[in-house]
Amino acid sequence: MCANPACRQIITLELHHISWVKEGGGNSPENLLALCRNCHGLHTIGKIPQAAIAVWKSILVSLNAVDRMGVDHLLYLAKLSEEPGQGYRYTVDTMLLLARLFNADLIERGGGAHGGGALQYSSAFQIDLTERGRRLVTAWRVGDPRGVSSALGANADRSGTRT
């Protein structure tokens, strides 16, 4: 899908050279980013700045340990958080699929259990972005490299790994 988090188009993708070929950029994976035709064209004419391209690539590399579903959930939760009164309930089995986002301190359980008492397979929980998750998505959307660095930080996440 398109690397632009505001777009996410999945049809007719093009490979963009982060360092342009005419400027000595090669075809190594580190120098390539999938963009839809529209976003690629907007970057080429200067409407999408090079800083945004660098941020989008760094986010994808940083989230490489998170699967596509996790990235989609992160963006979806960010969209829901912009709409007052909206929320999403996850069952325990779905929450386990998002363990990497929990461990990276990008999402958290909120809203309490609905289904009564102890954790049950059919219990449903509200999942929210953490402050760190909100800052990361905001910086990712606008292409702010300092914001991404600040959100990801050099602190250890809950799993003990460095981010």
C-alpha positions in Angstrom: 0.0 0.0 0.0 1.0 3.6 -0.4 3.5 4.7 2.3 1.6 8.0 2.8 -0.4 7.3 6.0 -3.1 9.7 4.8 -3.5 7.8 1.5 -3.0 4.0 1.9 -3.9 3.3 -1.7 -3.3 -0.3 -2.7 -3.8 -0.2 -6.4 -1.2 1.0 -9.0 1.8 1.5 -6.7 5.1 2.8 -7.9 8.5 2.5 -6.4 10.0 5.9 -5.5 13.7 6.3 -5.2 14.3 8.2 -2.0 17.6 9.4 -3.3 16.7 9.9 -7.0 18.6 7.9 -9.6 19.6 11.0 -11.4 21.4 12.0 -8.2 23.1 8.7 -7.7 20.4 6.8 -5.8 20.3 3.1 -6.4 17.7 0.3 -6.3 18.5 -1.1 -2.9 15.5 -1.7 -0.6 16.8 1.0 1.7 16.4 3.6 -1.1 12.9 2.5 -2.2 9.4 3.4 -1.0 6.1 2.3 -2.4 3.8 5.3 -3.3 0.6 5.4 -5.3 0.8 7.2 -8.6 -0.8 10.3 -7.2 1.5 10.7 -4.1 4.5 9.9 -6.3 3.5 12.7 -8.7 2.8 15.1 -5.8 6.3 14.5 -4.4 7.9 14.8 -7.8 6.4 18.3 -8.3 7.3 19.3 -4.8 3.9 19.2 -3.1 5.1 16.4 -0.7 8.4 17.4 0.8 11.5 15.1 0.9 11.3 15.3 4.8 7.9 13.5 4.6 9.3 10.8 2.4 12.1 10.2 4.9 9.7 10.1 7.8 7.4 7.6 6.0 10.4 5.4 5.3 11.7 5.6 8.8 8.3 4.8 10.3 7.9 1.7 8.1 11.4 0.6 9.0 10.7 1.2 12.7 7.4 -0.6 12.5 8.9 -3.5 10.5 8.4 -5.8 13.6 4.7 -4.9 13.5 2.7 -6.7 10.9 0.5 -4.9 8.4 -2.6 -5.6 10.6 -0.9 -3.8 13.5 -0.1 -0.8 11.4 -3.7 -0.7 10.1 -5.0 -0.9 13.6 -2.7 1.9 14.7 -4.0 4.2 12.0 -7.6 3.1 12.5 -7.4 3.8 16.3 -5.9 7.2 15.5 -8.9 8.0 13.2 -11.4 6.9 15.8 -9.7 9.1 18.4 -10.5 12.1 16.3 -14.2 11.3 16.4 -15.8 12.1 19.8 -17.7 9.3 21.3 -16.2 6.7 19.0 -14.4 3.7 20.2 -13.6 0.2 19.2 -14.0 -2.9 21.3 -11.6 -5.9 20.9 -12.0 -9.4 22.2 -9.2 -11.0 24.2 -8.1 -13.1 21.2 -7.8 -10.0 19.0 -5.9 -8.2 21.7 -3.3 -10.9 21.6 -2.8 -10.3 17.9 -1.9 -6.7 18.8 0.7 -7.6 21.4 3.5 -5.9 19.5 1.6 -2.6 19.7 1.0 -3.0 23.4 4.7 -3.9 23.9 5.8 -0.9 22.0 3.6 1.3 24.3 1.6 2.5 21.3 -1.8 1.2 22.4 -3.3 0.5 25.8 -6.4 -1.1 27.2 -9.1 1.4 28.2 -12.8 1.4 29.0 -12.8 -1.7 31.1 -14.1 -5.2 30.5 -17.6 -5.8 29.1 -18.6 -9.3 29.7 -18.3 -9.4 33.5 -15.7 -10.4 36.1 -12.5 -12.1 35.2 -11.0 -12.1 31.7 -13.0 -14.3 29.5 -12.5 -15.3 25.9 -15.7 -13.4 25.0 -14.9 -10.3 27.0 -14.6 -7.1 25.0 -12.2 -4.3 25.8 -11.8 -0.7 24.6 -8.4 -0.2 23.1 -7.0 3.3 22.9 -3.8 4.9 21.5 -1.3 5.8 24.2 0.1 9.4 24.2 3.2 8.0 22.5 1.0 6.3 19.9 -0.9 9.6 19.2 2.3 11.5 18.8 3.8 8.9 16.5 0.7 8.8 14.2 0.5 12.6 14.2 4.2 13.0 13.3 3.9 10.2 10.7 0.9 11.8 9.0 2.5 15.2 8.6 6.0 14.0 7.8 7.7 15.5 10.9 11.1 13.7 11.5 11.6 15.3 14.9 8.1 14.4 16.0 8.7 10.8 15.0 12.1 10.7 16.8 10.4 12.2 19.9 7.5 9.8 19.8 9.7 6.7 19.3 12.4 8.1 21.6 15.4 6.2 22.8 13.6 4.8 25.8 13.1 1.1 26.4 9.6 0.0 25.6 7.6 -2.4 27.8 9.2 -5.4 26.3 12.7 -4.2 27.2 13.8 -3.6 23.6 15.2 -0.3 22.4 13.0 1.7 20.0 
